[in-house]
Amino acid sequence: MLNQLLLKEYAKLSGYTEKAIREKIHKGVWAEGIHYYRAPDRHIIINIAEVEKWQRKQA
C-alpha cells in the first residue's frame, strides 16, 4: 500500500480539491514534514497516514 501520493493524485482519490489541500497547507492546518513534504523538484507529496490521523482527530 502506498504511504504517500502527489497532491494531484491525492485530490483525485480523497475528494478534497487541489485548492482545498493547498489552503490547508498555506494556513498551516497541515504541517510540512508531517502531513506533507516537498520533493526536490518542489512537488508536494501528501503523507496519507498522517492526514488520516488528522482526519480522525477532527471527527
Secondary structure by P-SEA (a helix, b strand, c coil): ccccccaaaaaacccccaaaaaaaaaaccccccccbbbccccbbbbaaaaaaaaaaaac
